[in-house]
Amino acid sequence: GESVGLHLPTLSVQEGDNSIINCAYSNSASDYFIWYKQESGKGPQFIIDIRSNMDKRQGQRVTVLLNKTVKHLSLQIAATQPGDSAVYFCAENIRVENNDMRFGAGTRLTVKP
Amino acid sequence: DVKVTQSSRYLVKRTGEKVFLECVQDMDHENMFWYRQDPGLGLRLIYFSYDVKMKEKGDIPEGYSVSREKKERFSLILESASTNQTSMYLCASSFSGTGATNTGELFFGEGSRLTVL
């Protein structure tokens, strides 16, 4: 995942708009990726995953895109709602047999009503 | 539902004290992990365990040790706490591998916020 120092990247969107959160990962051999959502005072929760043999996967209101050429992941949230306000982390699985995940620095999404 | 329980949500300790952070999971997961979370740095892996009595160092093991005597319990130990160990500590568990029957998802506890004075 990417490290951006001590300042958390932030994204502010209007309720109802679409959100796109980006992430660069570090290991070209990683073959499995997960997006997590962390609400204030809670542990991260799984949103959606994607394997390296795919370039797109859709869930309910969320889509993950994978570009292996440039080692880039994105999470798209459709019709963003106030409940989507949280910190979002991408994670890459660097050792599949042990689920050894490495996390990015995270992006704070704020949804304005 | 999978439940990962961390014994303490908030702790305040003094420099030099020994600190135990306990984590219990109820889903018979093989793998358990300890991360620390600091603003702008994401989650950094301290140690993980893929079986009872087995442990491996993560990215930042210095100043920490772990214990896994039973499959459901994974403890993080700070032998002599220092102020730079003030942080949020997250425990997680998962099944082994990412085969057809599991997603590879990590299940996290609510976190333990440790302050070392």
Interface residues (C-beta under 8 A of the other chain):
Chain A: G1 S3 V4 G5 L6 H7 L8 Y32 I34 Y36 G41 K42 G43 P44 Q45 F46 D49 R51 F89 A91 N93 V96 E97 N98 N99 D100 M101 R102 F103 G104 A105 G106
Chain B: V4 N31 F33 Y35 P39 G40 L41 G42 L43 R44 L45 F48 Y50 E56 D59 L90 A92 S94 F95 S96 G97 T98 T103 G104 E105 L106 F107 F108 G109 E110 G111
